């Protein structure tokens, strides 16, 4: 059976991180891992600053999922 490359989801959870979010996303995009073998999902926990707008600048390379504020662990554990 031939080996296949892994498909990786990079999950970035965020809340009001407008100062850092562009640097975080850029760091992931610059990794030496084929773009075809990964997705970048940013889960925004109800930010009230410009975080969602800054994330949208990276579309379609990044997918943004916005949720009502529920705490840091909630975006990773609840649909």
N, CA, C and O atoms as CSV, one atom per row, in Angstrom:
chain,resi,resn,atom,element,x,y,z
A,1,UNK,N,N,0.845,-1.170,0.000
A,1,UNK,CA,C,0.000,0.000,0.000
A,1,UNK,C,C,0.901,1.247,0.000
A,1,UNK,O,O,1.803,1.350,0.832
A,2,UNK,N,N,0.671,2.176,-0.906
A,2,UNK,CA,C,1.519,3.368,-0.962
A,2,UNK,C,C,1.236,4.298,0.216
A,2,UNK,O,O,0.105,4.410,0.687
A,3,UNK,N,N,2.300,4.964,0.677
A,3,UNK,CA,C,2.151,5.926,1.764
A,3,UNK,C,C,1.540,7.214,1.222
A,3,UNK,O,O,1.878,7.663,0.127
A,4,UNK,N,N,0.664,7.780,1.981
A,4,UNK,CA,C,0.097,9.070,1.622
A,4,UNK,C,C,0.543,10.097,2.641
A,4,UNK,O,O,0.806,9.782,3.802
A,5,UNK,N,N,0.619,11.316,2.183
A,5,UNK,CA,C,1.019,12.393,3.091
A,5,UNK,C,C,-0.136,12.689,4.046
A,5,UNK,O,O,-1.301,12.544,3.678
A,6,UNK,N,N,0.185,13.098,5.252
A,6,UNK,CA,C,-0.884,13.434,6.191
A,6,UNK,C,C,-1.585,14.731,5.787
A,6,UNK,O,O,-0.970,15.624,5.205
A,7,UNK,N,N,-2.853,14.822,6.095
A,7,UNK,CA,C,-3.597,16.061,5.922
A,7,UNK,C,C,-3.702,16.678,7.314
A,7,UNK,O,O,-4.129,16.015,8.259
A,8,UNK,N,N,-3.317,17.930,7.438
A,8,UNK,CA,C,-3.220,18.584,8.735
A,8,UNK,C,C,-4.177,19.767,8.798
A,8,UNK,O,O,-4.272,20.554,7.856
A,9,UNK,N,N,-4.879,19.884,9.910
A,9,UNK,CA,C,-5.666,21.072,10.200
A,9,UNK,C,C,-4.946,21.858,11.275
A,9,UNK,O,O,-4.696,21.349,12.368
A,10,UNK,N,N,-4.614,23.098,10.962
A,10,UNK,CA,C,-4.015,23.989,11.942
A,10,UNK,C,C,-5.150,24.791,12.550
A,10,UNK,O,O,-5.813,25.564,11.858
A,11,UNK,N,N,-5.374,24.609,13.838
A,11,UNK,CA,C,-6.461,25.271,14.533
A,11,UNK,C,C,-5.901,26.427,15.360
A,11,UNK,O,O,-5.035,26.237,16.215
A,12,UNK,N,N,-6.410,27.620,15.088
A,12,UNK,CA,C,-5.994,28.814,15.822
A,12,UNK,C,C,-7.236,29.354,16.514
A,12,UNK,O,O,-8.164,29.824,15.855
A,13,UNK,N,N,-7.254,29.289,17.847
A,13,UNK,CA,C,-8.381,29.889,18.552
A,13,UNK,C,C,-7.973,31.291,19.004
A,13,UNK,O,O,-6.837,31.522,19.417
A,14,UNK,N,N,-8.920,32.214,18.915
A,14,UNK,CA,C,-8.569,33.603,19.167
A,14,UNK,C,C,-9.730,34.370,19.783
A,14,UNK,O,O,-10.899,34.053,19.565
A,15,UNK,N,N,-9.377,35.374,20.548
A,15,UNK,CA,C,-10.336,36.319,21.102
A,15,UNK,C,C,-9.622,37.651,21.286
A,15,UNK,O,O,-8.713,37.771,22.107
A,16,UNK,N,N,-10.035,38.635,20.526
A,16,UNK,CA,C,-9.465,39.988,20.618
A,16,UNK,C,C,-7.941,39.995,20.519
A,16,UNK,O,O,-7.260,40.608,21.342
A,17,UNK,N,N,-7.417,39.315,19.515
A,17,UNK,CA,C,-5.962,39.245,19.305
A,17,UNK,C,C,-5.536,40.017,18.066
A,17,UNK,O,O,-4.663,39.561,17.327
A,18,UNK,N,N,-6.139,41.182,17.824
A,18,UNK,CA,C,-5.796,41.941,16.624
A,18,UNK,C,C,-4.321,42.308,16.569
A,18,UNK,O,O,-3.783,42.489,15.476
A,19,UNK,N,N,-3.658,42.422,17.694
A,19,UNK,CA,C,-2.229,42.765,17.693
A,19,UNK,C,C,-1.356,41.636,17.185
A,19,UNK,O,O,-0.248,41.876,16.704
A,20,UNK,N,N,-1.843,40.398,17.287
A,20,UNK,CA,C,-0.994,39.244,16.997
A,20,UNK,C,C,-1.481,38.335,15.871
A,20,UNK,O,O,-0.691,37.563,15.329
A,21,UNK,N,N,-2.757,38.407,15.509
A,21,UNK,CA,C,-3.331,37.385,14.625
A,21,UNK,C,C,-2.665,37.327,13.255
A,21,UNK,O,O,-2.481,36.237,12.713
A,22,UNK,N,N,-2.305,38.458,12.690
A,22,UNK,CA,C,-1.651,38.427,11.373
A,22,UNK,C,C,-0.294,37.731,11.451
A,22,UNK,O,O,0.070,36.982,10.544
A,23,UNK,N,N,0.441,37.968,12.507
A,23,UNK,CA,C,1.742,37.322,12.694
A,23,UNK,C,C,1.576,35.808,12.855
A,23,UNK,O,O,2.366,35.031,12.319
A,24,UNK,N,N,0.563,35.406,13.583
A,24,UNK,CA,C,0.306,33.971,13.791
A,24,UNK,C,C,-0.023,33.290,12.463
A,24,UNK,O,O,0.550,32.252,12.133
A,25,UNK,N,N,-0.940,33.875,11.712
A,25,UNK,CA,C,-1.344,33.272,10.436
A,25,UNK,C,C,-0.177,33.258,9.451
A,25,UNK,O,O,0.038,32.262,8.760
A,26,UNK,N,N,0.564,34.336,9.384
A,26,UNK,CA,C,1.723,34.389,8.486
A,26,UNK,C,C,2.734,33.315,8.844
A,26,UNK,O,O,3.315,32.685,7.960
A,27,UNK,N,N,2.945,33.105,10.118
A,27,UNK,CA,C,3.887,32.070,10.558
A,27,UNK,C,C,3.447,30.686,10.066
A,27,UNK,O,O,4.276,29.892,9.623
A,28,UNK,N,N,2.165,30.404,10.144
A,28,UNK,CA,C,1.662,29.108,9.670
A,28,UNK,C,C,1.814,29.001,8.157
A,28,UNK,O,O,2.241,27.966,7.644
A,29,UNK,N,N,1.465,30.064,7.445
A,29,UNK,CA,C,1.559,30.032,5.981
A,29,UNK,C,C,2.996,29.851,5.492
A,29,UNK,O,O,3.219,29.305,4.412
A,30,UNK,N,N,3.961,30.303,6.274
A,30,UNK,CA,C,5.366,30.210,5.869
A,30,UNK,C,C,6.021,28.888,6.257
A,30,UNK,O,O,7.198,28.682,5.959
A,31,UNK,N,N,5.302,28.002,6.903
A,31,UNK,CA,C,5.868,26.706,7.279
A,31,UNK,C,C,6.176,25.882,6.033
A,31,UNK,O,O,5.528,26.033,4.998
A,32,UNK,N,N,7.150,25.030,6.146
A,32,UNK,CA,C,7.553,24.169,5.040
A,32,UNK,C,C,6.666,22.919,5.020
A,32,UNK,O,O,7.119,21.804,5.282
A,33,UNK,N,N,5.405,23.141,4.704
A,33,UNK,CA,C,4.428,22.060,4.622
A,33,UNK,C,C,3.512,22.412,3.456
A,33,UNK,O,O,3.006,23.533,3.396
A,34,UNK,N,N,3.290,21.502,2.546
A,34,UNK,CA,C,2.522,21.812,1.335
A,34,UNK,C,C,1.119,22.329,1.649
A,34,UNK,O,O,0.391,21.729,2.439
A,35,UNK,N,N,0.754,23.430,1.034
A,35,UNK,CA,C,-0.558,24.029,1.255
A,35,UNK,C,C,-1.686,23.067,0.886
A,35,UNK,O,O,-2.761,23.111,1.485
A,36,UNK,N,N,-1.448,22.209,-0.083
A,36,UNK,CA,C,-2.477,21.257,-0.508
A,36,UNK,C,C,-2.741,20.189,0.553
A,36,UNK,O,O,-3.759,19.499,0.498
A,37,UNK,N,N,-1.838,20.051,1.511
A,37,UNK,CA,C,-1.965,19.016,2.537
A,37,UNK,C,C,-2.372,19.575,3.892
A,37,UNK,O,O,-2.268,18.883,4.904
A,38,UNK,N,N,-2.839,20.831,3.921
A,38,UNK,CA,C,-3.235,21.408,5.196
A,38,UNK,C,C,-4.344,22.428,5.006
A,38,UNK,O,O,-4.540,22.982,3.925
A,39,UNK,N,N,-5.054,22.651,6.089
A,39,UNK,CA,C,-6.029,23.731,6.139
A,39,UNK,C,C,-5.742,24.536,7.398
A,39,UNK,O,O,-5.224,24.010,8.383
A,40,UNK,N,N,-6.081,25.804,7.352
A,40,UNK,CA,C,-5.920,26.668,8.516
A,40,UNK,C,C,-7.312,27.138,8.904
A,40,UNK,O,O,-8.005,27.783,8.117
A,41,UNK,N,N,-7.710,26.812,10.116
A,41,UNK,CA,C,-9.021,27.169,10.631
A,41,UNK,C,C,-8.832,28.086,11.836
A,41,UNK,O,O,-8.227,27.698,12.835
A,42,UNK,N,N,-9.352,29.296,11.732
A,42,UNK,CA,C,-9.305,30.240,12.841
A,42,UNK,C,C,-10.694,30.266,13.472
A,42,UNK,O,O,-11.681,30.594,12.814
A,43,UNK,N,N,-10.757,29.916,14.760
A,43,UNK,CA,C,-12.012,29.946,15.497
A,43,UNK,C,C,-11.999,31.200,16.354
A,43,UNK,O,O,-11.218,31.320,17.299
A,44,UNK,N,N,-12.877,32.132,16.006
A,44,UNK,CA,C,-12.959,33.402,16.723
A,44,UNK,C,C,-14.059,33.309,17.767
A,44,UNK,O,O,-15.217,33.045,17.445
A,45,UNK,N,N,-13.682,33.528,19.024
A,45,UNK,CA,C,-14.592,33.377,20.158
A,45,UNK,C,C,-15.292,34.702,20.480
A,45,UNK,O,O,-15.260,35.169,21.619
A,46,UNK,N,N,-15.928,35.301,19.459
A,46,UNK,CA,C,-16.712,36.509,19.683
A,46,UNK,C,C,-15.898,37.770,19.877
A,46,UNK,O,O,-16.282,38.640,20.658
A,47,UNK,N,N,-14.774,37.884,19.176
A,47,UNK,CA,C,-13.931,39.081,19.301
A,47,UNK,C,C,-14.745,40.348,19.051
A,47,UNK,O,O,-15.644,40.378,18.211
A,48,UNK,N,N,-14.402,41.394,19.805
A,48,UNK,CA,C,-15.056,42.684,19.643
A,48,UNK,C,C,-14.106,43.714,19.029
A,48,UNK,O,O,-14.472,44.875,18.852
A,49,UNK,N,N,-12.895,43.285,18.709
A,49,UNK,CA,C,-11.929,44.168,18.052
A,49,UNK,C,C,-11.900,43.848,16.558
A,49,UNK,O,O,-12.875,43.314,16.030
A,50,UNK,N,N,-10.828,44.155,15.882
A,50,UNK,CA,C,-10.729,43.932,14.431
A,50,UNK,C,C,-10.207,42.544,14.053
A,50,UNK,O,O,-9.924,42.302,12.880
A,51,UNK,N,N,-10.077,41.654,14.988
A,51,UNK,CA,C,-9.534,40.323,14.699
A,51,UNK,C,C,-10.220,39.649,13.506
A,51,UNK,O,O,-9.518,39.205,12.597
A,52,UNK,N,N,-11.545,39.549,13.462
A,52,UNK,CA,C,-12.179,38.871,12.312
A,52,UNK,C,C,-11.853,39.538,10.974
A,52,UNK,O,O,-11.628,38.846,9.981
A,53,UNK,N,N,-11.826,40.862,10.937
A,53,UNK,CA,C,-11.507,41.571,9.696
A,53,UNK,C,C,-10.091,41.262,9.234
A,53,UNK,O,O,-9.844,41.097,8.039
A,54,UNK,N,N,-9.170,41.184,10.174
A,54,UNK,CA,C,-7.780,40.880,9.825
A,54,UNK,C,C,-7.645,39.451,9.315
A,54,UNK,O,O,-6.891,39.197,8.376
A,55,UNK,N,N,-8.366,38.524,9.921
A,55,UNK,CA,C,-8.330,37.129,9.478
A,55,UNK,C,C,-8.882,37.020,8.059
A,55,UNK,O,O,-8.330,36.287,7.238
A,56,UNK,N,N,-9.949,37.728,7.764
A,56,UNK,CA,C,-10.566,37.661,6.423
A,56,UNK,C,C,-9.607,38.093,5.319
A,56,UNK,O,O,-9.778,37.687,4.170
A,57,UNK,N,N,-8.626,38.887,5.631
A,57,UNK,CA,C,-7.635,39.297,4.633
A,57,UNK,C,C,-6.857,38.105,4.079
A,57,UNK,O,O,-6.302,38.173,2.982
A,58,UNK,N,N,-6.822,37.022,4.839
A,58,UNK,CA,C,-6.057,35.844,4.436
A,58,UNK,C,C,-6.908,34.821,3.673
A,58,UNK,O,O,-6.387,33.802,3.220
A,59,UNK,N,N,-8.192,35.080,3.529
A,59,UNK,CA,C,-9.029,34.178,2.748
A,59,UNK,C,C,-8.578,34.208,1.296
A,59,UNK,O,O,-8.192,35.275,0.820
A,60,UNK,N,N,-8.602,33.134,0.588
A,60,UNK,CA,C,-9.165,31.823,0.872
A,60,UNK,C,C,-8.175,30.849,1.507
A,60,UNK,O,O,-8.489,29.666,1.639
A,61,UNK,N,N,-7.012,31.303,1.894
A,61,UNK,CA,C,-6.006,30.411,2.487
A,61,UNK,C,C,-6.340,30.029,3.922
A,61,UNK,O,O,-5.804,29.063,4.466
A,62,UNK,N,N,-7.229,30.799,4.519
A,62,UNK,CA,C,-7.618,30.594,5.908
A,62,UNK,C,C,-9.141,30.584,5.974
A,62,UNK,O,O,-9.812,31.381,5.318
A,63,UNK,N,N,-9.664,29.680,6.766
A,63,UNK,CA,C,-11.112,29.637,6.976
A,63,UNK,C,C,-11.425,30.215,8.357
A,63,UNK,O,O,-10.784,29.844,9.340
A,64,UNK,N,N,-12.392,31.109,8.442
A,64,UNK,CA,C,-12.777,31.752,9.693
A,64,UNK,C,C,-14.111,31.196,10.161
A,64,UNK,O,O,-15.079,31.141,9.402
A,65,UNK,N,N,-14.147,30.790,11.407
A,65,UNK,CA,C,-15.374,30.347,12.045
A,65,UNK,C,C,-15.605,31.255,13.245
A,65,UNK,O,O,-14.798,31.280,14.174
A,66,UNK,N,N,-16.711,32.004,13.226
A,66,UNK,CA,C,-17.037,32.912,14.336
A,66,UNK,C,C,-18.081,32.275,15.224
A,66,UNK,O,O,-19.036,31.663,14.746
A,67,UNK,N,N,-17.883,32.430,16.546
A,67,UNK,CA,C,-18.815,31.900,17.531
A,67,UNK,C,C,-19.081,32.968,18.578
A,67,UNK,O,O,-18.249,33.852,18.781
A,68,UNK,N,N,-20.227,32.900,19.246
A,68,UNK,CA,C,-20.450,33.799,20.371
A,68,UNK,C,C,-19.415,33.520,21.462
A,68,UNK,O,O,-18.967,32.385,21.620
A,69,UNK,N,N,-19.047,34.531,22.193
A,69,UNK,CA,C,-18.029,34.373,23.238
A,69,UNK,C,C,-18.480,33.338,24.251
A,69,UNK,O,O,-19.598,33.376,24.765
A,70,UNK,N,N,-17.563,32.404,24.521
A,70,UNK,CA,C,-17.881,31.342,25.476
A,70,UNK,C,C,-16.671,30.871,26.256
A,70,UNK,O,O,-16.763,29.893,26.997
A,71,UNK,N,N,-15.540,31.541,26.108
A,71,UNK,CA,C,-14.334,31.123,26.816
A,71,UNK,C,C,-13.376,30.387,25.902
A,71,UNK,O,O,-13.766,29.885,24.848
A,72,UNK,N,N,-12.115,30.325,26.316
A,72,UNK,CA,C,-11.064,29.782,25.453
A,72,UNK,C,C,-11.282,28.326,25.091
A,72,UNK,O,O,-11.049,27.957,23.940
A,73,UNK,N,N,-11.708,27.494,25.996
A,73,UNK,CA,C,-11.850,26.062,25.687
A,73,UNK,C,C,-13.080,25.776,24.823
A,73,UNK,O,O,-13.080,24.800,24.072
A,74,UNK,N,N,-14.098,26.579,24.910
A,74,UNK,CA,C,-15.340,26.295,24.203
A,74,UNK,C,C,-15.188,26.185,22.686
A,74,UNK,O,O,-15.769,25.267,22.107
A,75,UNK,N,N,-14.440,27.068,22.000
A,75,UNK,CA,C,-14.378,26.924,20.547
A,75,UNK,C,C,-13.812,25.598,20.080
A,75,UNK,O,O,-14.096,25.166,18.963
A,76,UNK,N,N,-13.021,24.950,20.909
A,76,UNK,CA,C,-12.380,23.701,20.508
A,76,UNK,C,C,-13.178,22.470,20.878
A,76,UNK,O,O,-12.871,21.373,20.414
A,77,UNK,N,N,-14.210,22.633,21.716
A,77,UNK,CA,C,-14.888,21.462,22.217
A,77,UNK,C,C,-16.363,21.413,21.881
A,77,UNK,O,O,-16.994,20.376,22.083
A,78,UNK,N,N,-16.944,22.500,21.371
A,78,UNK,CA,C,-18.370,22.507,21.073
A,78,UNK,C,C,-18.614,22.932,19.639
A,78,UNK,O,O,-17.904,23.787,19.110
A,79,UNK,N,N,-19.617,22.335,19.007
A,79,UNK,CA,C,-19.942,22.720,17.626
A,79,UNK,C,C,-20.551,24.101,17.545
A,79,UNK,O,O,-20.879,24.568,16.455
